[in-house]
C-alpha cells in the first residue's frame, strides 16, 4: 500500500496532507522523496529559526548525557542551567521558568498561573488569535472555536483589531471591573498575518493591566527567538510583561519544548498554590538542544539580528515590486512577513503554485505568510522571491 493510502487510514489529521513527502531537511531547504529541493520560507511555522543544519546542536545531541529521563520532583542540573540562561536574556523582571512540553502546554500553564495569582477567572485576548489547542488555548483563541467546542472556558473576553486607541478604550472598560486575571496576546501576531499593534496600544495596555491588577501574558511561542528582528517581540515596546510563553524555536526545532517565564512575585503564588506537573516537560534531550541554542543566541545575537533586519528589507522592497493580480498589503517585521489580498482564493492559489515550483510558504485567510530561517542566505531569498513572482502570475 502506498504512503498516500496508508496515511489517511492510520494517521488522524485536521486537514489533508500536502502533496509531497519530506525525506530530508538541510539548511534553508526541504527535500521530497524524488530528491526535489524546496526553498523553505516557512521554517515549520517559526520552528527552525536557525535552519535545519545547526552543527552545534547536532553535536550536542550526539554526545547527549546518559540521563534518559528525570522525574519532575528530582534535582537536575541542566534544568537549572537552562532556567538561569533564560533569566539572563528575557525581558526585565522575568526570572523564573516553569517547564512545559510545547506552546499549548505553556499557554495553559500561564493561564492557570494567572488565575492562581489573581484569584480571578476572566481572561482577555485578541479576537481570532491562536494560542494553542488545549481547552484553555482554544478558549482564548477565536470565538468561532465555541461552535466546535461548546464547553470552552467561560469568562473569556475578546477585542478585535486594529489594536489602536479605540481598542484600548474597550480594554479599559473591561478591565476596570477588576475580574480579569490576565490579558494574553502575541506582541506581534504571526498567527494573525503579522498583526502589529500601535505602540500607544501596547504601552496603554501595560499601564491598564498594572492599574487594575490584571497580569499581562505575552505569547512569544511563534514571534520569539529573533523572528521579528528582536530576540523577543516584546522588546519592540517599552513594556514589562508578568508572564511570557516560549516554545517552537527554543530548541532550534530539534526537540519539543515549552517554557513559562514569570516574575518572582507571580512565581511565588504559583509555587504556593498551583500545581504544574509536566511528565515530559524539559526532557533531557530537549534540554541539551535548548542549552546549545540559547548559548548560540547569546554569542551570535548581534550578527543574527542584523542579518534578519537586512534580509527583511530585501523582502519588503522586492515584494513591493512584484506585479500581483491584486494590489496587496505587505507587512514585514523582521522575518515575519505577510502579503494580504482581498481574495483568499488568490492567496491559496499562490501558495499552491509556489509549492509546485519549489518554494514553501503558507496561506492563511486572505494572505500568504512567510517565516524563513533567520540565517537564510540572500541568494536563496532572491531565488525564492523569483519563484513567488512567477507563481503570483499564474505560471
N, C-alpha and C positions, 0 to 999 in steps of 0.2 A: 504494500500500500504506500502510495506517495505521501510525502510530508504534508502536502496541501490537503490531503484527505484525512490523514491521521490527526492533524492539529485540531480541527473543529469537533472531531469525535471525542477527544480526550481532554482537551485544554479549554477551559472556560474563559471567555473574554467579553468585554462590553462592546466590542466592535470587531469587524473583520480585520484580519492581519493584512499588512502591506504586502505587495506582490513579490518582494524579493526576500531571500533567506540570507541572514547575516552569517558569515563564516569567519570573518577576520576584521579587527579594527586596528588601525595604525596611525599615529599622529592625528591629523585632522581629517582622516578618511575612513570610510567603511567599505568593506568588500563583500560581494554576494557569492553564491555558490558557483557562479560561472566565472568568477575572477574579476567581474566588473567593478571598477572603482567609483565610489560616490564621494564627492566633497561634502563634508559634514558641516552644515550651517545650523545644526540642531543640538549637538553635543548631549544627546539624551535628555533634552529639555533642561539645560543648565546643570548637568551632572558632570560631564567630562570637561571641566573648565580649563584643565591643563592638557587637553588632548588625551589620546588613548595610548600613549607610549612614554610614560614617565619612568625613566630608568631607575631613579632613586626609590620610588615606591615599589617597583617590581623587585629590586634587590632586597628591600626590607621584608617583603612578603616571602621571598625565597628563604631568607635567613630568620624567619619568624621564630619566636621563643618556643620552648617546649610546652608552654602552658596552652592547653586546648580549650579550656573553659574556666570561668571564675564564677562561683556562686555569689550573687549580688551582695550578701552580707559579709563577705570576706574583704580583707585589705588586698589591694593590687596596685603596685607602684605605677605602672603605665596609666591607669585611670587618673591618678593624682597628677602625674606629669602632664597629661593632656589637658586636664581641667586648669592647671596652672598656666599653661601656654595660652589657652583660650582667654583667660582673665587678663593676660598681658596685652592682647590685641583687640579685645572687644571694646565697644563704646564705653565711656566712663560709667562707673558705678556697677557694671555687670561683673560680678566677681565669683559667682558660684554656679557650677554646672550640674544639671541632673541628666542622667543617662537615658537615651531612647534608641530605638532601632531604626527610625526614619522620620520623615517630616510629619506624617499623620500622627504618629505617637507623640512627637514633640509638641505639636499644637494641642493635642488632647491633654497632655500634662500641663501645658501653660494655662489652659482654661481652668483646669482643676485647681492649680496653684492660686490663680486669681480669685476664685470663689472662696477658697480656704482663707486667704489673707484678708479679704474684704468682708467676708460673711454676707456677700450679696449673690444674687442669682442671675442678674441681667448681663448680657453680652451685646456689644455693639460692633458692627462691621460694615464693610462696603458691599453694596448690592452687586450680585453676580461674581463676587470674588471666589477664589478657590483656596481652601486651607486644608485639604486632605480628605480622606474617605472614611474616617471614623464617624460615629454619630455626632460627636461634638464638632468636628470639622465640617461636616455637611450642614449642621445646624447654623453655623455662622457663615456658610457659603451662600450660594444663590438661593433666593426664596423659592425658585421652581423646584428645588430638591424636595420640598414638602409634598409635592404632587406624587412623587415616587415613594417617599418615606414619611408617611403622615404622622409618625410618632417621634419626630425630632424634638430637640430641646425647646421648651417654651422660653419666653422672655428674651428672645433674640431680636434685636432691632437693627435696621439697615438704613444707610443713606446712599443715595445714588450719585454717581459722578455727574458733572465735574466737581472736583474737590477744591472749592474756592470759598470765598467769604460767605456766600449764601448757604453752602453746605455746613459751614462752621456754625452758623446760627441754629441750624437744625440739631447739630450735635449739642450745643449749649442747652437747647430746650429739653433734650432728653436726659443729659447728664445731671441737670440741676435737680432732678428727682432723687438723686443720691441712692439709686438702687442698681446701678450698673457696675459690675465687678471689673470689667475690662473692655477696652476698645482694641480690637485686633485688626491689623492691616499690613500689607506689604508696603514698605516705604515708597518703592516704585514697583508697580504691579506688572510683572512679566505675564501673569495669568489673565490680565485684562488688557492685553495688547499694548504693553508698556505704558500704562496709565501713569502720568506724572502729576502729583498734586502740586498746587501752588505753595510756595514757601510760607505764605501767610497762613494757609490752612494748617500746615504741619506745626508751626510754632504756636498757633492758636489752639490746636488740638492738645498739644503737650501742656499748655497753660490750663486749659479747662479740665483735663484729667487730674492734674495736681489740685486744682481748686475744689473739685467735687469728690476727691478720694477714689477715683477710677484709675486702675492700672493701665498703662499703655504697653501693649504687646506688639512688637514688630516681628513680622514673619519674614525672615531672611532666608528661608529654605531655598528659594529659586534665585532671588536677587542678590544674595550674599556672595562672598568669595570672589570679589573683583568684577562681577558681571556688569555693573553699571559704571565702572570707572573709578570707584572707590572700593576699599576692601569690603565694606558693608554699605548698603544703600542708605541706611540711616545717616551716614556721615555727610550726605548732601544737605542735611538740615541741622540747625542748631537745637537739637532736642536730646533728651536723656531718657530713653525708654526704661521701663521697670523690668521687662521680660523680653528676651529675644529667642526665637526659634531658629535652629540651624539644622541642615541635613544636606542631601544631594551631594554637592561638591566638597563636603567636609573631608572626604577621603580621596578626592580626585576621581571618584567613580569606581574605585577598586573594591569597595565593600559597602554594604548598607550601614548607615549610622545616622543618628539624630542627637541633638543636644538642646537643652533648655537652659538658658543663662538668666540669672536673676540678680537683683541687688541683694546685699547682705540682709536687709530688713525683711524683704519678701521671702528669702530663703529660710529665715528663722521660723516664720509662720508655717511654711511648707513642711519643714522638718519636724515641727512640734505637732502639727495637726493633720498633715496629709499622709498619703501612702502611695508611693510611686514606684512600685516594684516592676522591674523590667527584666524578664528572663534572659533575653539576648541583647539587651542594651549594652553597647560598648564591648562586643565580643573581642577577644584578644587580637584576632587577625584584623578586624576593622580598626582597632586602636593603633596597631602598627602602621597601617596605611595613613590614618589621620595624623599621627605624630610626624611622619615624614612630610605629609602635605603641608601641615601648619608651619613646620620649620622651613620648608621650601619657600612658603609665602613670606615668612619673616626675613629671609635672606634676599629674596628677589622682588619684593613688593614694589619698590620704586620703578624698576625696569619693566615689570609686567604691566603695571597700571599705565605707564607712559605708552606702552605698545597698544594697550586696549583703547586709549583715547585717540591715538594716531589712526588706528585702523577704523575706529568709529567714524572719524572724519571722512575716510575713504568711502565707507558705506554710504554716509549721508549725501556726499557730493555725487557719487556715482548713481545712486538710486534716483536722485532728482533729475538726472539726465535721461533715464530710461523712458521711452515713449509707451507707457502703459495704455491700454484701450480705454481706461477710465482714469481720471485725474485722482491720484491718491493723496492721503495724508500720511506723511512719513514722520515717525517718532524714533529717535535713536538716543539712548543714554548708555554710553559705553558700548558694549556689545550685546545689549538688549535692544532689538530692532523690530519695529512693526511697520508694515505698509498696509494702510487701511483703505478699502474701497467702499462704494455704495452697494456693491453686489457681492453677496457671499459666494455665489456660483463661480464668479470670475476668480476669486481667491482660491477656491478649491481646484479650479482648472489649472491655474498657475502651479500650485503645489504638485499636482499630478504630473504635469508636463516636466517640471523640474526633476522629479524622480526618474522619469523615463530618460531624461537627458544627462543624468549623473550628478544631481545636486539634491541634497536632503534638507528640507525645511518643512514647516508645517503651516496649515491654515486653521484659523480659529474664528468662528463667526464670519465677519466680512473682511478679515485681514490675513496676510501672510506674516509669520513671525520668524525671526532668525536669532539664534543664540549660539554662534560658532565658538569653538575653543578660543580662549583668551590669548593663546600664543600662536594662533594660526598665521601662517606665512602670507605675506602680501600677495605673492604670485598666485596662491590658491584662492584668495579673496577675489582677485581680478578674474581668474578663470571661472569661479563660481558666479560672479555677477554677470559675466558674458552668457552663461547658461541661463540665468534668470531673465536676462533681456530677451534672449531668443525664445524662451518659454512664454514670456508675457505676450509675445506677438503671435503665439499660436503655432510655432514651427518647432 
